[in-house]
Amino acid sequence: METQELLTIVVTTLATIAAYSLARDPAAVPGAVASQATMARMQPAPTLVDRGW
């Protein structure tokens, strides 16, 4: 097997894994949809006061 063919197979496999991971959980792929993942983490968690206690 030539180096070019092997490289193509490796790149295709990695791209497929990344696409599958992104489809299942956007935060699983570092840098992918980073703005959405960051915005979700930046919102403070609701406190007991926010819930009316």
PyMOL Python script that loads the backbone (N, CA, C, O; Angstrom):
from pymol import cmd

cmd.read_pdbstr("""\
ATOM      1  N   MET A   1       0.857  -1.187   0.000  1.00  0.00           N
ATOM      2  CA  MET A   1       0.000   0.000   0.000  1.00  0.00           C
ATOM      3  C   MET A   1       0.898   1.244   0.000  1.00  0.00           C
ATOM      4  O   MET A   1       1.871   1.332   0.749  1.00  0.00           O
ATOM      5  N   GLU A   2       0.552   2.170  -0.835  1.00  0.00           N
ATOM      6  CA  GLU A   2       1.355   3.386  -0.927  1.00  0.00           C
ATOM      7  C   GLU A   2       1.065   4.319   0.246  1.00  0.00           C
ATOM      8  O   GLU A   2       0.027   4.221   0.900  1.00  0.00           O
ATOM      9  N   THR A   3       1.996   5.212   0.489  1.00  0.00           N
ATOM     10  CA  THR A   3       1.844   6.180   1.574  1.00  0.00           C
ATOM     11  C   THR A   3       0.635   7.072   1.348  1.00  0.00           C
ATOM     12  O   THR A   3      -0.079   7.411   2.293  1.00  0.00           O
ATOM     13  N   GLN A   4       0.404   7.453   0.101  1.00  0.00           N
ATOM     14  CA  GLN A   4      -0.727   8.333  -0.226  1.00  0.00           C
ATOM     15  C   GLN A   4      -2.053   7.654   0.125  1.00  0.00           C
ATOM     16  O   GLN A   4      -2.947   8.280   0.695  1.00  0.00           O
ATOM     17  N   GLU A   5      -2.170   6.381  -0.217  1.00  0.00           N
ATOM     18  CA  GLU A   5      -3.405   5.650   0.078  1.00  0.00           C
ATOM     19  C   GLU A   5      -3.611   5.515   1.586  1.00  0.00           C
ATOM     20  O   GLU A   5      -4.723   5.685   2.086  1.00  0.00           O
ATOM     21  N   LEU A   6      -2.541   5.211   2.297  1.00  0.00           N
ATOM     22  CA  LEU A   6      -2.630   5.066   3.743  1.00  0.00           C
ATOM     23  C   LEU A   6      -3.028   6.386   4.398  1.00  0.00           C
ATOM     24  O   LEU A   6      -3.856   6.408   5.308  1.00  0.00           O
ATOM     25  N   LEU A   7      -2.442   7.474   3.935  1.00  0.00           N
ATOM     26  CA  LEU A   7      -2.770   8.793   4.470  1.00  0.00           C
ATOM     27  C   LEU A   7      -4.237   9.133   4.210  1.00  0.00           C
ATOM     28  O   LEU A   7      -4.913   9.686   5.079  1.00  0.00           O
ATOM     29  N   THR A   8      -4.723   8.805   3.027  1.00  0.00           N
ATOM     30  CA  THR A   8      -6.124   9.063   2.690  1.00  0.00           C
ATOM     31  C   THR A   8      -7.057   8.284   3.617  1.00  0.00           C
ATOM     32  O   THR A   8      -8.060   8.820   4.087  1.00  0.00           O
ATOM     33  N   ILE A   9      -6.727   7.035   3.874  1.00  0.00           N
ATOM     34  CA  ILE A   9      -7.555   6.207   4.753  1.00  0.00           C
ATOM     35  C   ILE A   9      -7.564   6.771   6.172  1.00  0.00           C
ATOM     36  O   ILE A   9      -8.618   6.845   6.805  1.00  0.00           O
ATOM     37  N   VAL A  10      -6.405   7.167   6.670  1.00  0.00           N
ATOM     38  CA  VAL A  10      -6.311   7.705   8.032  1.00  0.00           C
ATOM     39  C   VAL A  10      -7.108   8.995   8.155  1.00  0.00           C
ATOM     40  O   VAL A  10      -7.868   9.165   9.108  1.00  0.00           O
ATOM     41  N   VAL A  11      -6.943   9.903   7.205  1.00  0.00           N
ATOM     42  CA  VAL A  11      -7.647  11.189   7.252  1.00  0.00           C
ATOM     43  C   VAL A  11      -9.156  10.982   7.153  1.00  0.00           C
ATOM     44  O   VAL A  11      -9.920  11.623   7.876  1.00  0.00           O
ATOM     45  N   THR A  12      -9.581  10.101   6.271  1.00  0.00           N
ATOM     46  CA  THR A  12     -11.008   9.823   6.115  1.00  0.00           C
ATOM     47  C   THR A  12     -11.595   9.229   7.396  1.00  0.00           C
ATOM     48  O   THR A  12     -12.692   9.599   7.816  1.00  0.00           O
ATOM     49  N   THR A  13     -10.861   8.313   8.003  1.00  0.00           N
ATOM     50  CA  THR A  13     -11.327   7.697   9.246  1.00  0.00           C
ATOM     51  C   THR A  13     -11.457   8.732  10.357  1.00  0.00           C
ATOM     52  O   THR A  13     -12.461   8.762  11.068  1.00  0.00           O
ATOM     53  N   LEU A  14     -10.442   9.578  10.506  1.00  0.00           N
ATOM     54  CA  LEU A  14     -10.495  10.614  11.540  1.00  0.00           C
ATOM     55  C   LEU A  14     -11.634  11.598  11.291  1.00  0.00           C
ATOM     56  O   LEU A  14     -12.303  12.023  12.233  1.00  0.00           O
ATOM     57  N   ALA A  15     -11.854  11.959  10.044  1.00  0.00           N
ATOM     58  CA  ALA A  15     -12.943  12.881   9.717  1.00  0.00           C
ATOM     59  C   ALA A  15     -14.299  12.250  10.031  1.00  0.00           C
ATOM     60  O   ALA A  15     -15.206  12.927  10.516  1.00  0.00           O
ATOM     61  N   THR A  16     -14.431  10.967   9.756  1.00  0.00           N
ATOM     62  CA  THR A  16     -15.682  10.264  10.048  1.00  0.00           C
ATOM     63  C   THR A  16     -15.939  10.209  11.552  1.00  0.00           C
ATOM     64  O   THR A  16     -17.063  10.431  12.004  1.00  0.00           O
ATOM     65  N   ILE A  17     -14.901   9.915  12.318  1.00  0.00           N
ATOM     66  CA  ILE A  17     -15.047   9.868  13.777  1.00  0.00           C
ATOM     67  C   ILE A  17     -15.411  11.244  14.322  1.00  0.00           C
ATOM     68  O   ILE A  17     -16.271  11.360  15.195  1.00  0.00           O
ATOM     69  N   ALA A  18     -14.760  12.291  13.808  1.00  0.00           N
ATOM     70  CA  ALA A  18     -15.047  13.652  14.270  1.00  0.00           C
ATOM     71  C   ALA A  18     -16.481  14.047  13.939  1.00  0.00           C
ATOM     72  O   ALA A  18     -17.161  14.656  14.765  1.00  0.00           O
ATOM     73  N   ALA A  19     -16.946  13.708  12.740  1.00  0.00           N
ATOM     74  CA  ALA A  19     -18.313  14.045  12.340  1.00  0.00           C
ATOM     75  C   ALA A  19     -19.328  13.300  13.209  1.00  0.00           C
ATOM     76  O   ALA A  19     -20.344  13.868  13.609  1.00  0.00           O
ATOM     77  N   TYR A  20     -19.050  12.041  13.494  1.00  0.00           N
ATOM     78  CA  TYR A  20     -19.947  11.250  14.344  1.00  0.00           C
ATOM     79  C   TYR A  20     -19.993  11.827  15.760  1.00  0.00           C
ATOM     80  O   TYR A  20     -21.066  11.951  16.351  1.00  0.00           O
ATOM     81  N   SER A  21     -18.828  12.178  16.299  1.00  0.00           N
ATOM     82  CA  SER A  21     -18.773  12.746  17.645  1.00  0.00           C
ATOM     83  C   SER A  21     -19.494  14.083  17.703  1.00  0.00           C
ATOM     84  O   SER A  21     -20.201  14.370  18.670  1.00  0.00           O
ATOM     85  N   LEU A  22     -19.318  14.899  16.676  1.00  0.00           N
ATOM     86  CA  LEU A  22     -19.964  16.209  16.629  1.00  0.00           C
ATOM     87  C   LEU A  22     -21.480  16.057  16.559  1.00  0.00           C
ATOM     88  O   LEU A  22     -22.214  16.832  17.173  1.00  0.00           O
ATOM     89  N   ALA A  23     -21.949  15.061  15.813  1.00  0.00           N
ATOM     90  CA  ALA A  23     -23.388  14.840  15.690  1.00  0.00           C
ATOM     91  C   ALA A  23     -23.984  14.378  17.022  1.00  0.00           C
ATOM     92  O   ALA A  23     -25.108  14.749  17.361  1.00  0.00           O
ATOM     93  N   ARG A  24     -23.240  13.578  17.770  1.00  0.00           N
ATOM     94  CA  ARG A  24     -23.743  13.073  19.058  1.00  0.00           C
ATOM     95  C   ARG A  24     -23.650  14.119  20.153  1.00  0.00           C
ATOM     96  O   ARG A  24     -24.591  14.297  20.926  1.00  0.00           O
ATOM     97  N   ASP A  25     -22.513  14.817  20.226  1.00  0.00           N
ATOM     98  CA  ASP A  25     -22.302  15.789  21.304  1.00  0.00           C
ATOM     99  C   ASP A  25     -21.367  16.887  20.811  1.00  0.00           C
ATOM    100  O   ASP A  25     -20.156  16.677  20.743  1.00  0.00           O
ATOM    101  N   PRO A  26     -21.905  18.049  20.467  1.00  0.00           N
ATOM    102  CA  PRO A  26     -21.060  19.113  19.913  1.00  0.00           C
ATOM    103  C   PRO A  26     -19.908  19.528  20.821  1.00  0.00           C
ATOM    104  O   PRO A  26     -18.881  19.995  20.327  1.00  0.00           O
ATOM    105  N   ALA A  27     -20.049  19.374  22.110  1.00  0.00           N
ATOM    106  CA  ALA A  27     -18.982  19.772  23.029  1.00  0.00           C
ATOM    107  C   ALA A  27     -17.861  18.732  23.096  1.00  0.00           C
ATOM    108  O   ALA A  27     -16.817  18.985  23.698  1.00  0.00           O
ATOM    109  N   ALA A  28     -18.072  17.560  22.481  1.00  0.00           N
ATOM    110  CA  ALA A  28     -17.070  16.501  22.557  1.00  0.00           C
ATOM    111  C   ALA A  28     -15.864  16.776  21.666  1.00  0.00           C
ATOM    112  O   ALA A  28     -14.772  16.279  21.938  1.00  0.00           O
ATOM    113  N   VAL A  29     -16.046  17.549  20.624  1.00  0.00           N
ATOM    114  CA  VAL A  29     -14.953  17.832  19.699  1.00  0.00           C
ATOM    115  C   VAL A  29     -14.339  19.168  20.070  1.00  0.00           C
ATOM    116  O   VAL A  29     -15.013  20.194  19.977  1.00  0.00           O
ATOM    117  N   PRO A  30     -13.078  19.188  20.490  1.00  0.00           N
ATOM    118  CA  PRO A  30     -12.456  20.452  20.904  1.00  0.00           C
ATOM    119  C   PRO A  30     -12.458  21.476  19.775  1.00  0.00           C
ATOM    120  O   PRO A  30     -12.035  21.169  18.660  1.00  0.00           O
ATOM    121  N   GLY A  31     -12.922  22.670  20.047  1.00  0.00           N
ATOM    122  CA  GLY A  31     -12.923  23.734  19.052  1.00  0.00           C
ATOM    123  C   GLY A  31     -14.143  23.743  18.157  1.00  0.00           C
ATOM    124  O   GLY A  31     -14.432  24.760  17.525  1.00  0.00           O
ATOM    125  N   ALA A  32     -14.858  22.649  18.087  1.00  0.00           N
ATOM    126  CA  ALA A  32     -16.028  22.594  17.222  1.00  0.00           C
ATOM    127  C   ALA A  32     -17.214  23.210  17.948  1.00  0.00           C
ATOM    128  O   ALA A  32     -17.501  22.862  19.093  1.00  0.00           O
ATOM    129  N   VAL A  33     -17.878  24.098  17.297  1.00  0.00           N
ATOM    130  CA  VAL A  33     -19.026  24.795  17.870  1.00  0.00           C
ATOM    131  C   VAL A  33     -18.644  25.330  19.262  1.00  0.00           C
ATOM    132  O   VAL A  33     -19.409  25.213  20.219  1.00  0.00           O
ATOM    133  N   ALA A  34     -17.465  25.908  19.344  1.00  0.00           N
ATOM    134  CA  ALA A  34     -16.940  26.370  20.633  1.00  0.00           C
ATOM    135  C   ALA A  34     -17.806  27.467  21.232  1.00  0.00           C
ATOM    136  O   ALA A  34     -17.953  27.550  22.452  1.00  0.00           O
ATOM    137  N   SER A  35     -18.377  28.300  20.386  1.00  0.00           N
ATOM    138  CA  SER A  35     -19.160  29.411  20.926  1.00  0.00           C
ATOM    139  C   SER A  35     -20.395  28.902  21.670  1.00  0.00           C
ATOM    140  O   SER A  35     -20.737  29.432  22.727  1.00  0.00           O
ATOM    141  N   GLN A  36     -21.062  27.891  21.139  1.00  0.00           N
ATOM    142  CA  GLN A  36     -22.248  27.348  21.809  1.00  0.00           C
ATOM    143  C   GLN A  36     -21.867  26.680  23.123  1.00  0.00           C
ATOM    144  O   GLN A  36     -22.544  26.864  24.134  1.00  0.00           O
ATOM    145  N   ALA A  37     -20.791  25.909  23.112  1.00  0.00           N
ATOM    146  CA  ALA A  37     -20.367  25.217  24.325  1.00  0.00           C
ATOM    147  C   ALA A  37     -19.947  26.219  25.392  1.00  0.00           C
ATOM    148  O   ALA A  37     -20.242  26.032  26.572  1.00  0.00           O
ATOM    149  N   THR A  38     -19.262  27.277  24.985  1.00  0.00           N
ATOM    150  CA  THR A  38     -18.810  28.287  25.940  1.00  0.00           C
ATOM    151  C   THR A  38     -19.998  29.057  26.498  1.00  0.00           C
ATOM    152  O   THR A  38     -20.050  29.322  27.699  1.00  0.00           O
ATOM    153  N   MET A  39     -20.937  29.415  25.660  1.00  0.00           N
ATOM    154  CA  MET A  39     -22.096  30.175  26.128  1.00  0.00           C
ATOM    155  C   MET A  39     -22.903  29.358  27.136  1.00  0.00           C
ATOM    156  O   MET A  39     -23.416  29.917  28.105  1.00  0.00           O
ATOM    157  N   ALA A  40     -23.022  28.062  26.927  1.00  0.00           N
ATOM    158  CA  ALA A  40     -23.783  27.227  27.850  1.00  0.00           C
ATOM    159  C   ALA A  40     -23.108  27.198  29.217  1.00  0.00           C
ATOM    160  O   ALA A  40     -23.786  27.188  30.244  1.00  0.00           O
ATOM    161  N   ARG A  41     -21.775  27.186  29.236  1.00  0.00           N
ATOM    162  CA  ARG A  41     -21.056  27.139  30.504  1.00  0.00           C
ATOM    163  C   ARG A  41     -21.028  28.489  31.202  1.00  0.00           C
ATOM    164  O   ARG A  41     -20.882  28.538  32.423  1.00  0.00           O
ATOM    165  N   MET A  42     -21.164  29.584  30.465  1.00  0.00           N
ATOM    166  CA  MET A  42     -21.046  30.911  31.054  1.00  0.00           C
ATOM    167  C   MET A  42     -22.310  31.324  31.815  1.00  0.00           C
ATOM    168  O   MET A  42     -22.256  32.226  32.651  1.00  0.00           O
ATOM    169  N   GLN A  43     -23.426  30.687  31.541  1.00  0.00           N
ATOM    170  CA  GLN A  43     -24.664  31.049  32.223  1.00  0.00           C
ATOM    171  C   GLN A  43     -24.638  30.481  33.641  1.00  0.00           C
ATOM    172  O   GLN A  43     -24.360  29.297  33.826  1.00  0.00           O
ATOM    173  N   PRO A  44     -24.924  31.309  34.640  1.00  0.00           N
ATOM    174  CA  PRO A  44     -24.887  30.802  36.017  1.00  0.00           C
ATOM    175  C   PRO A  44     -26.003  29.793  36.267  1.00  0.00           C
ATOM    176  O   PRO A  44     -27.089  29.885  35.696  1.00  0.00           O
ATOM    177  N   ALA A  45     -25.710  28.844  37.120  1.00  0.00           N
ATOM    178  CA  ALA A  45     -26.716  27.850  37.477  1.00  0.00           C
ATOM    179  C   ALA A  45     -27.805  28.514  38.312  1.00  0.00           C
ATOM    180  O   ALA A  45     -27.511  29.420  39.091  1.00  0.00           O
ATOM    181  N   PRO A  46     -29.049  28.084  38.165  1.00  0.00           N
ATOM    182  CA  PRO A  46     -30.123  28.672  38.972  1.00  0.00           C
ATOM    183  C   PRO A  46     -29.908  28.382  40.454  1.00  0.00           C
ATOM    184  O   PRO A  46     -29.512  27.279  40.831  1.00  0.00           O
ATOM    185  N   THR A  47     -30.167  29.363  41.269  1.00  0.00           N
ATOM    186  CA  THR A  47     -30.010  29.198  42.719  1.00  0.00           C
ATOM    187  C   THR A  47     -31.377  28.945  43.343  1.00  0.00           C
ATOM    188  O   THR A  47     -32.401  28.991  42.661  1.00  0.00           O
ATOM    189  N   LEU A  48     -31.382  28.680  44.636  1.00  0.00           N
ATOM    190  CA  LEU A  48     -32.654  28.460  45.330  1.00  0.00           C
ATOM    191  C   LEU A  48     -33.509  29.721  45.305  1.00  0.00           C
ATOM    192  O   LEU A  48     -34.735  29.635  45.238  1.00  0.00           O
ATOM    193  N   VAL A  49     -32.871  30.900  45.360  1.00  0.00           N
ATOM    194  CA  VAL A  49     -33.617  32.160  45.302  1.00  0.00           C
ATOM    195  C   VAL A  49     -34.290  32.305  43.944  1.00  0.00           C
ATOM    196  O   VAL A  49     -35.435  32.748  43.856  1.00  0.00           O
ATOM    197  N   ASP A  50     -33.563  31.924  42.865  1.00  0.00           N
ATOM    198  CA  ASP A  50     -34.145  32.003  41.524  1.00  0.00           C
ATOM    199  C   ASP A  50     -35.363  31.098  41.399  1.00  0.00           C
ATOM    200  O   ASP A  50     -36.287  31.397  40.642  1.00  0.00           O
ATOM    201  N   ARG A  51     -35.368  30.012  42.127  1.00  0.00           N
ATOM    202  CA  ARG A  51     -36.480  29.060  42.044  1.00  0.00           C
ATOM    203  C   ARG A  51     -37.610  29.398  43.012  1.00  0.00           C
ATOM    204  O   ARG A  51     -38.610  28.682  43.071  1.00  0.00           O
ATOM    205  N   GLY A  52     -37.460  30.482  43.768  1.00  0.00           N
ATOM    206  CA  GLY A  52     -38.529  30.928  44.634  1.00  0.00           C
ATOM    207  C   GLY A  52     -38.500  30.373  46.044  1.00  0.00           C
ATOM    208  O   GLY A  52     -39.519  30.416  46.733  1.00  0.00           O
ATOM    209  N   TRP A  53     -37.376  29.857  46.495  1.00  0.00           N
ATOM    210  CA  TRP A  53     -37.283  29.319  47.858  1.00  0.00           C
ATOM    211  C   TRP A  53     -36.856  30.398  48.809  1.00  0.00           C
ATOM    212  O   TRP A  53     -36.719  30.147  50.006  1.00  0.00           O
TER     213      TRP A  53
END
""", "prot")
cmd.dss("prot")
cmd.show_as("cartoon", "prot")
cmd.util.cbc("prot")
cmd.orient("prot")
